[in-house]
Amino acid sequence: MHGAAGVLQIVEYSRDKWNMERVPRALLACMVGLFFVVYVDPRPAGGGILRAFIILVVIAVIGLLAHFLLEQLFEGAPIVKFAAGALIVIALVALYWNSPGDFFRSRRTSGIPGAVLGWIFIIGGLGWIAFALYRHFYPARPILTLSPEGIIYHVSRLNLFIPWHEVQGVAALELGGGPGVIPHRFDDVTVVQISTQFYERHILSRQTFLTGPGWNDLFVPKGSSVQMVLHFLLFSIPPKDIREPIALRWKAFQAEPWDAGTMPAERRVYGAWSIDGSLWQATKFLVPLIGIVWILVDSTGVLHR
């Protein structure tokens, strides 16, 4: 019987906080969109609106993809960073060449109506808010789960299970290195070290084109083992909230398997969002909301009477 009752807890890692922390940005996008619709170009005209809509949707997708890549990147992946930066540059260039004619100093006459750009911001912002609220009240399957039996990692369309006795170590991410070369160490990024044999037999053999890009950033070779990367930024939590629970359970169960007759006492969730009552949290939500209300009221003319 293991002494610490907390070791028997099932720990789940949720993306709820990550999603909800981006709701203020979505509200800000809605405010910017309303500004374009109400003030920049309130009455768009012409037959090119559908074309403009399609172009701006593509720009929005590129921008969101670049934003996602920059936030999900593991440090030390320069090729992927370059790709993300290139996507952002493409999005900005496309936005400039399809901007309203009088928005930039060049005053180009072939610009997209401002209202179309505004509605893109509004629809995108409302879409993210709806998604975040839905996932808040109806959580998805946890990406990472720790139990007395092992680690369950739902990533890249795979549901991986690593028993504790297959874990060789819990440490910080190390990249590069070699004969006479000191590897670059990232102390904030936690890795679970597994043997190359276990990786090739139970993980690599299940990789398909559906698992998507970034596989080499999730599984990084190191000598005769493979580092499985567990990044705290996925859940918007401090680095220790990943490393400490994993290290605690690995030390407890690597040599002494869990007694199946002993049920875990409770579950603990990291990464769940809640109202913490802080001034900063209230400010992030209230400032764009006040801006939205102000623009809506001003557009009715009530403030000018």
Secondary structure, 3 states (H helix, E strand, C coil): CCCCHHHHCEEEECCHHHHHCCHHHHHHHHHHHHHHHHHHCCCCCCCCHHHHHHHHHHHHHHHHHHHHHHHHCCCCCHHHHHHHHHHHHHHHHHHHHCCCCCCCCCCCCCCCCHHHHHHHHHHHHHHHHHHHHHHHHCCCCCCEEEECCEEEEEECCEEEEEEHHHEEEEEEEEECCECCECCEEEEEEEEEEEEHHHHHHHCHHHCCHHHCCCHHHHEEEECCEEEEEECHHHCCCCCHHHHHHHHHHHHHHCCCCCCCCCCCCCEEEECCCCCCCCHHHHHHHHHHHHHHHHHHHHHCCHHHC
